[in-house]
């Protein structure tokens, strides 16, 4: 009897070993794990599993089937930030979320932090320390990795005259998702001209930055509200007029891009395939998604409206008495948009609520509620609370030195 019971078990183990030992079947099993964290755990089994899991062709297939996950957002009010997990996350993401909360709490406890840019699980944070601004590069999802402090970069401002110009200076992580090649963009106005300067921090974040500058003439009544992160090698400025000011980082050239009819503000841009742009705008509670196919010197053939719908947020948008300062013509602020317009975060200043909207499914979730200690918050110069989505790092970083056994 005991021998009869052992035979099926032994046969099952032999069958499993045969499947897992098949180099054609193993990648098909790994690709169904669904999460990069599971892929890393599988890669620890052996060098052979690591070889399959880290193969570039396999990783391209894995990303197509399992796009990078959004873990949560860093929500920022003046002088304070906190990491807020996305609701209803699967248990496989519990560990990286706990790590993100702990790491972000430690990073945001210093000085009066401000996130300059967040991409691919990495953050550039600006803090005022010892009489100067420091810029730590934080990777909250990697265990044991300390924050690196970027070297000081002072942009050339030889043409500035005290009291006659205004400017923006922002730092951006590279679009390829890595950490080398950080870009500093400095833009200032000296009417009737606008100047821009680009500095690229070299590999290893050391050495002399590569610089380049350009200029363009614009109307005197233009106002710059916010500089958006690079999209397909271009940086865009949100303005008060019916167009955005673009800066091509490769050619160091400035250009203007007309906005969709009726859109003047309260919008964000994100990348689309084939060098295109998505624009997500809000008018009251009406959300609109536009697509612009960038091609050639004329910046394409215009904007195409691909979706529009009314965001229903129910009782969560009941105005608070202490927020009577909110303008009546503003209901929802667009504060962050994911790549390929996958999702959008909307702030409702009157109630202090922050909403996540998955645009393709139109699922709306409340992710954050401003507390009593944040009731003193008023709109910033950019017009809204600062929100930085935190994604899982891609491609996964495999700890190859920790492989348990070799085959």
C-alpha positions in Angstrom: 0.0 0.0 0.0 2.7 2.5 1.0 4.7 1.6 -2.0 1.6 2.1 -4.2 1.2 5.6 -2.8 4.8 6.5 -3.3 4.7 5.6 -7.0 2.3 8.3 -8.1 4.2 10.9 -6.1 7.5 9.9 -7.6 5.9 9.9 -11.1 4.6 13.4 -10.4 8.0 14.7 -9.3 9.6 13.1 -12.3 7.1 14.8 -14.6 7.6 18.2 -12.9 11.4 17.8 -13.2 11.0 17.0 -16.8 8.9 20.1 -17.5 11.1 22.4 -15.4 14.2 21.0 -17.0 12.9 21.7 -20.5 14.5 24.9 -21.8 11.6 25.4 -24.2 8.9 25.0 -21.6 10.5 26.9 -18.7 10.3 30.4 -20.2 6.6 29.7 -20.9 6.1 29.0 -17.2 8.1 32.0 -16.1 6.2 34.4 -18.3 3.0 33.5 -16.5 4.3 34.6 -13.1 2.8 38.0 -13.6 5.0 40.1 -11.4 8.7 41.2 -11.6 9.1 40.3 -7.9 8.1 36.7 -8.7 10.5 36.7 -11.6 13.4 37.7 -9.4 12.5 35.0 -6.8 12.4 32.4 -9.6 15.8 33.6 -10.9 17.3 32.7 -7.5 16.7 29.0 -8.1 19.7 28.4 -10.3 21.9 30.0 -12.9 19.9 28.3 -15.6 16.7 29.9 -14.4 18.5 33.2 -14.0 19.7 32.9 -17.6 16.1 32.5 -18.9 14.6 35.1 -16.7 17.2 37.8 -17.6 17.3 37.1 -21.3 16.4 40.4 -23.2 14.1 38.7 -25.6 12.2 37.0 -22.8 12.0 40.3 -20.8 10.4 42.0 -23.8 7.8 39.3 -24.0 7.2 39.5 -20.2 6.7 43.2 -20.4 4.2 42.9 -23.2 2.2 40.4 -21.2 2.8 42.0 -17.8 3.2 45.8 -18.1 5.0 47.5 -15.1 2.8 47.9 -12.1 1.8 51.2 -10.4 2.5 50.7 -6.7 1.3 54.1 -5.4 2.0 57.8 -5.4 4.1 60.3 -3.5 1.7 63.0 -2.5 3.2 66.4 -1.8 2.0 69.5 -0.1 4.3 72.4 0.8 7.1 71.1 3.0 5.8 67.5 3.3 5.5 64.3 1.2 4.2 60.9 1.9 4.0 57.6 -0.1 0.4 56.5 -0.6 -0.1 52.9 -1.8 -2.7 52.2 -4.5 -5.8 50.5 -3.0 -6.5 46.8 -3.5 -3.0 45.7 -4.5 -2.3 42.0 -5.0 -0.4 40.2 -2.1 2.6 39.7 -4.4 3.3 43.5 -4.2 3.0 43.7 -0.4 6.8 43.5 0.2 7.8 46.2 -2.3 5.0 48.5 -1.0 6.2 48.1 2.6 9.8 48.8 1.4 8.6 51.9 -0.5 6.7 53.3 2.5 9.7 52.8 4.8 12.3 54.2 2.4 10.1 57.2 1.4 9.4 58.1 5.1 13.1 58.2 5.8 13.9 60.2 2.6 11.1 62.7 3.2 12.0 63.3 6.9 14.9 65.5 6.0 14.5 69.2 5.5 11.5 70.5 3.4 11.6 68.0 0.5 10.3 68.5 -3.0 10.4 65.7 -5.6 12.0 67.0 -8.8 11.2 63.9 -10.8 10.1 60.3 -10.4 10.6 57.6 -13.0 10.9 53.8 -13.0 10.9 53.5 -9.2 13.6 56.2 -8.8 13.2 59.7 -7.3 15.3 62.9 -7.4 14.5 64.8 -4.2 15.4 68.4 -3.5 16.2 69.3 0.1 17.6 72.5 1.7 20.6 71.6 3.8 23.4 73.6 5.3 22.5 76.7 3.3 22.2 75.0 -0.1 19.9 72.7 -2.1 21.0 69.1 -2.3 19.5 66.5 -4.7 19.6 62.9 -3.4 18.8 60.2 -5.9 16.6 57.7 -4.0 15.6 54.2 -5.1 13.1 53.1 -2.5 12.3 49.7 -4.0 15.9 48.4 -3.7 16.9 47.0 -0.3 20.1 48.3 1.2 20.8 50.9 -1.5 21.7 54.2 0.0 20.7 57.5 -1.5 23.3 59.0 -3.8 23.6 62.8 -3.8 23.9 64.4 -7.2 26.8 66.9 -7.6 26.0 70.6 -7.7 25.2 71.9 -11.2 25.0 75.7 -11.6 23.5 76.7 -15.0 25.0 79.5 -16.9 22.9 82.7 -16.4 25.4 85.3 -17.8 22.5 87.2 -19.5 20.4 87.5 -16.4 19.8 90.9 -14.9 18.6 91.2 -11.3 14.8 91.8 -11.2 14.1 91.6 -14.9 13.7 87.9 -15.5 11.9 84.9 -14.2 12.9 81.3 -14.7 12.4 77.6 -14.1 15.1 75.0 -13.3 14.1 71.3 -13.3 16.0 68.0 -13.2 14.8 64.8 -15.0 15.8 61.2 -14.9 16.5 59.6 -18.3 13.6 58.2 -20.3 15.2 54.8 -20.7 14.5 54.1 -17.1 18.1 54.1 -15.9 20.0 56.5 -13.6 22.8 57.8 -15.8 22.3 60.8 -18.1 20.2 63.0 -15.8 19.1 66.2 -17.5 18.9 69.7 -16.1 16.8 72.2 -18.0 17.0 75.9 -17.2 14.5 78.2 -18.8 14.1 82.0 -18.3 12.4 85.0 -19.8 14.0 88.2 -20.8 11.3 89.9 -22.9 10.7 89.6 -25.8 12.9 86.5 -25.8 12.8 83.2 -23.9 16.0 81.3 -23.3 16.6 77.7 -22.5 19.8 75.8 -21.4 20.3 72.1 -21.2 22.9 70.3 -19.1 23.4 66.5 -19.3 25.0 64.8 -16.3 27.4 62.2 -17.6 27.6 58.5 -16.8 28.3 57.9 -13.1 26.9 61.4 -12.3 30.4 62.9 -12.5 32.4 65.1 -14.8 31.5 68.3 -16.6 27.9 68.4 -17.9 27.3 68.8 -21.6 25.6 72.1 -22.2 23.7 73.8 -24.9 21.4 76.8 -25.1 18.7 78.3 -27.4 16.2 81.1 -27.6 12.8 82.0 -29.0 10.5 85.1 -29.1 7.1 84.8 -27.5 4.2 87.3 -26.7 4.7 89.4 -23.5 1.5 88.1 -21.9 2.6 84.4 -21.8 2.9 82.9 -18.4 4.7 79.7 -17.6 3.0 77.5 -15.1 4.9 74.2 -15.0 7.7 72.3 -16.8 6.6 68.7 -17.6 9.1 65.7 -17.7 10.7 64.8 -21.1 8.5 62.9 -23.6 10.3 61.4 -26.6 13.3 63.7 -25.9 11.2 66.8 -25.6 10.3 69.0 -22.6 7.0 71.0 -22.6 6.0 74.0 -20.6 2.3 74.5 -19.5 1.4 78.1 -20.4 -1.6 80.4 -20.0 -2.2 80.5 -23.7 -3.6 78.1 -26.3 -0.3 76.4 -26.9 2.6 74.7 -25.0 6.3 75.7 -25.4 8.4 72.7 -26.3 12.2 72.2 -26.0 13.9 69.5 -28.1 16.7 68.2 -25.9 18.7 66.8 -28.7 18.8 69.8 -31.0 18.5 72.4 -28.2 15.7 74.1 -30.2 12.5 75.7 -28.8 9.1 75.4 -30.6 5.4 75.9 -29.9 2.7 73.3 -30.2 -1.0 74.3 -30.4 -3.3 72.7 -27.9 -6.7 71.1 -28.7 -9.5 73.6 -29.3 -10.9 74.7 -25.9 -7.9 73.5 -23.8 -5.9 76.3 -22.2 -4.8 74.8 -18.9 -5.5 72.0 -16.4 -3.9 69.3 -18.6 -0.9 66.9 -18.5 1.0 65.2 -21.3 2.3 61.6 -21.6 4.1 59.6 -24.2 2.4 57.6 -26.9 3.9 55.1 -29.4 5.7 56.3 -32.5 6.8 59.6 -30.9 3.2 60.7 -30.2 1.7 62.6 -27.3 -1.3 62.0 -25.2 -3.0 65.0 -23.5 -5.5 64.5 -20.7 -7.5 67.6 -19.7 -10.4 68.2 -17.3 -13.2 70.7 -17.6 -15.2 70.6 -14.4 -15.8 66.8 -14.0 -15.5 66.2 -17.8 -12.3 64.3 -18.7 -10.9 64.3 -22.3 -8.1 62.3 -23.8 -6.4 63.6 -26.9 -3.7 62.0 -29.2 -1.2 63.9 -31.3 1.0 62.0 -33.8 4.3 63.9 -33.8 5.9 63.7 -37.3 8.3 65.9 -39.1 9.0 69.6 -38.5 5.3 70.6 -38.4 4.7 68.4 -35.3 2.1 66.3 -36.9 -1.4 66.8 -38.2 -3.1 68.0 -35.1 -5.0 66.5 -32.1 -7.5 63.6 -32.2 -10.0 63.3 -29.5 -9.9 59.6 -28.5 -12.1 59.5 -25.4 -14.2 61.8 -23.2 -16.4 61.0 -20.2 -17.7 62.5 -17.0 -15.9 61.3 -13.9 -18.3 60.2 -11.2 -16.8 60.6 -7.8 -20.0 60.7 -5.7 -20.1 61.8 -2.0 -16.3 62.0 -1.9 -16.5 65.5 -3.6 -18.6 67.2 -0.9 -16.9 70.6 -0.4 -15.3 71.3 3.0 -16.2 74.6 4.7 -12.6 75.5 5.3 -11.9 75.3 1.5 -14.3 78.0 0.4 -11.3 79.7 -1.3 -11.5 77.2 -4.2 -12.6 78.9 -7.4 -16.1 77.8 -8.5 -15.0 77.2 -12.1 -12.5 74.5 -11.1 -13.8 71.0 -10.0 -11.0 68.6 -10.8 -7.2 69.2 -11.3 -5.2 66.9 -13.6 -2.1 66.3 -11.5 -0.4 63.2 -13.1 -0.8 61.0 -16.1 0.8 57.6 -16.8 2.6 56.5 -20.0 0.3 55.8 -22.9 -2.5 57.6 -21.0 -3.0 54.4 -19.0 -4.1 56.3 -15.8 -4.6 59.7 -14.5 -4.6 61.2 -11.0 -7.2 63.9 -10.2 -7.2 66.3 -7.3 -10.4 67.8 -6.0 -9.3 70.8 -4.0 -12.8 71.6 -2.5 -12.9 68.2 -0.7 -9.2 67.5 -0.3 -9.6 64.2 -2.1 -7.2 62.6 -4.6 -8.6 60.1 -7.2 -7.0 57.5 -9.4 -8.7 56.8 -12.8 -7.8 53.9 -15.0 -8.7 55.5 -18.3 -9.3 52.4 -20.4 -11.6 50.8 -17.9 -12.9 54.1 -16.4 -12.5 52.7 -12.9 -12.3 55.5 -10.4 -10.8 55.0 -6.9 -10.2 57.5 -4.1 -6.6 57.0 -3.0 -6.0 59.9 -0.5 -7.9 62.3 1.7 -6.3 65.5 2.9 -6.2 65.4 6.8 -6.8 68.1 9.3 -3.1 69.0 9.5 -3.2 69.8 5.7 -6.3 72.0 5.8 -4.0 75.0 5.5 -2.9 73.9 2.1 -3.6 76.4 -0.7 -3.0 76.0 -4.4 0.6 76.3 -5.4 2.0 78.3 -8.3 1.6 75.2 -10.5 -2.1 75.1 -9.4 -2.3 71.8 -7.6 -0.9 69.3 -5.1 2.2 67.6 -6.4 1.7 63.9 -7.3 4.5 61.5 -8.4 3.4 58.0 -9.4 5.8 55.3 -8.3 6.1 52.3 -10.7 7.9 49.0 -10.3 11.5 49.1 -11.6 11.9 47.7 -15.1 13.8 45.8 -16.2 14.1 43.8 -12.9 17.4 44.0 -11.1 18.5 40.4 -10.6 20.8 39.7 -7.5 22.9 37.2 -9.5 25.5 36.9 -6.7 22.9 35.4 -4.4 22.0 32.4 -6.6 21.5 29.4 -4.3 22.8 26.7 -6.4 24.2 26.1 -9.9 23.4 23.6 -12.5 
